[in-house]
Amino acid sequence: MTELETASHPERLRRVAIDPLSRVEGHGKVTLLLDEHNRVHQARLHIVEFRGFEAFIVGRPYWEVPVMVQRLCGICPVSHHLAASKALDVALGIGAIPRTAEVMRRLMHYGQIMQSHALHFFYLSSPDLLFGFDSDASRRNIAEVAAAHPEIARQGVLLRRYGQEVIRLTAGKRVHGTGSVPGGVNRRLSRDERDDLAAQLPQMIDWCERAVDLAASLYARNQPRYERFGSFESSLLSIVRADGAMDLYDGALRVRNAHGHVILDAANVQRYLDVIEEETRPWSYMKFPYLRALGREAGWYRVGPLARVQNCDFIPTPRAEARRGQFVAGGVVHATLAYHWARMIEMLHAIEVIAQLLDDEAALLDELTAPLPADRPARREGVGVIEAPRGTLIHHYTIGDDDLITRCNLLVATTHNNQAMNEAVRAVARDEFDGREVTENLLNHIEVAIRAYDPCLSCATHALGRMPLQVTLVDAAGQAIDCVSRGSDGQFERTAA
């Protein structure tokens, strides 16, 4: 990663920090290094929290994993729940799950897409979009949106509630449910539950269409500003269906380059490590993935709604496909703030898919799980990939002979977008900070760029080397008598008392 400029006298630089970032899931900060003329010399997004799931999943029975990994996050637990289940299906040698199980899992997933997209757009980002990036900080919240735009706020709340209700009925709970298990699911819909969800569909579809209209109109009204703001060219990665259609539950990996040309297609998700490599950097607990074929410098990419809407050949639901056509009519869209428009197109697609699934009688049948194969696979290893609300999510597990997990690797959506978010931070810093007095409103511009990616920072964190640790021994009087510290490189140092 290149910095904006190398300072000849770094000791003269002033450090400005945005800590913590607001209206995002998890904990992070941004640091800027400015000279005496307020010129930006460095801009970085730091992820400062840590999750140890890849370590403490190891040694647990495989059947516990789909429930355990949900604790990564309270916003997108369904995505981890399903990715883990899909990976374990493969590791156990289960070739296909019953149709009822697939319908239930897909309902769960598209309910998750719907509620998460509604949460992000209406609760977290709409204050910036409706009031403007430079509006007073006291206005930039959902309460002020409800006061100024009560119908918009109401629609956002009720759209999210519907998505959560779909999750509750398919997973057992709105948050951290248990509905998906290796080999299938453990519940189905009753006819009354199905009919109640179906009765609300016309209203939900109408509100989703209005949400796309709102996002598209905001983009059109501010197009010159939005197209410049934090924008840059990048490759796009997602999974797509075998016929090139958008499929947020299952598919193969596809990559388009910045000019819109497909440079990787139909890549088997079980071999994702042939496609993607990760590197670490000493100032963040989040990894930096890149495409092996293009290398560290040129191989980074974006995932999520902006990538998916353009990476697929078509969306297999009519209303969302019509809106996708409008989105891509002018060629490849690289604007960071176009994420919001693409996100609402996906929310419309999600409610259309939910409608199709509720019309499938398989949702009411009793065949919920596939039996374990008679012959155990020689190597019980599997990869589960799903398009989570924020982008491509990969779970990779190996199961030992004792049915305990021996290896776990998680590559989550926000990790894929790590380099892109740093690029957005630098683009905003370069275009809007250089030479200007730093104000709270100006700092909010950087947060606006990061929020567009809907980052889930708690999901994306990993340890670099060993966790830093400091232990101080004190006597009965409270005086320090010994102090030992361990750096992230694993080196110990004793400080004299």
Stockholm file with secondary structure:
# STOCKHOLM 1.0

chainA/1-497         MTELETASHPERLRRVAIDPLSRVEGHGKVTLLLDEHNRVHQARLHIVEFRGFEAFIVGRPYWEVPVMVQRLCGICPVSHHLAASKALDVALGIGAIPRTAEVMRRLMHYGQIMQSHALHFFYLSSPDLLFGFDSDASRRNIAEVAAAHPEIARQGVLLRRYGQEVIRLTAGKRVHGTGSVPGGVNRRLSRDERDDLAAQLPQMIDWCERAVDLAASLYARNQPRYERFGSFESSLLSIVRADGAMDLYDGALRVRNAHGHVILDAANVQRYLDVIEEETRPWSYMKFPYLRALGREAGWYRVGPLARVQNCDFIPTPRAEARRGQFVAGGVVHATLAYHWARMIEMLHAIEVIAQLLDDEAALLDELTAPLPADRPARREGVGVIEAPRGTLIHHYTIGDDDLITRCNLLVATTHNNQAMNEAVRAVARDEFDGREVTENLLNHIEVAIRAYDPCLSCATHALGRMPLQVTLVDAAGQAIDCVSRGSDGQFERTAA
#=GR chainA/1-497 SS CCCSCCCSCGGGCEEEEECSCSSSBSCEEEEEEECTTCCEEEEEEEECCCCCHHHHTTTSBGGGHHHHGGGGCSSSHHHHHHHHHHHHHHHTTCCCCCHHHHHHHHHHHHHHHHHHHHIIIIIIIHHHHHHCTTSCGGGCSHHHHHHHCHHHHHHHHHHHHHHHHHHHHHHSSSSSCCCEETTEESCCCCHHHHHHHHHTHHHHHHHHHHHHHHHHHHHHHTHHHHHHTTCCCCEEEEEECTTSBBCSSSCEEEEECTTSCEEEEEECGGGGGGTEEEECCTTCSBCEEEETTTHHHHCCEECSHHHHHHHSSBCSSHHHHHHHHHHTTTSCCCCTTHHHHHHHHHHHHHHHHHHHHHTCGGGGCSCCBCCCCSSCCSSCEEEEEEEETTEEEEEEEEECTTSBEEEEEEECHHHHTHHHHHHHHHHHIIIIITTSCCCHHHHHHHHHHHHTTCCBTTTTBCCSSSCCEEEEEECTTSCEEEEEEECTTSCEEEECC
#=GC SS_cons         CCCSCCCSCGGGCEEEEECSCSSSBSCEEEEEEECTTCCEEEEEEEECCCCCHHHHTTTSBGGGHHHHGGGGCSSSHHHHHHHHHHHHHHHTTCCCCCHHHHHHHHHHHHHHHHHHHHIIIIIIIHHHHHHCTTSCGGGCSHHHHHHHCHHHHHHHHHHHHHHHHHHHHHHSSSSSCCCEETTEESCCCCHHHHHHHHHTHHHHHHHHHHHHHHHHHHHHHTHHHHHHTTCCCCEEEEEECTTSBBCSSSCEEEEECTTSCEEEEEECGGGGGGTEEEECCTTCSBCEEEETTTHHHHCCEECSHHHHHHHSSBCSSHHHHHHHHHHTTTSCCCCTTHHHHHHHHHHHHHHHHHHHHHTCGGGGCSCCBCCCCSSCCSSCEEEEEEEETTEEEEEEEEECTTSBEEEEEEECHHHHTHHHHHHHHHHHIIIIITTSCCCHHHHHHHHHHHHTTCCBTTTTBCCSSSCCEEEEEECTTSCEEEEEEECTTSCEEEECC
//
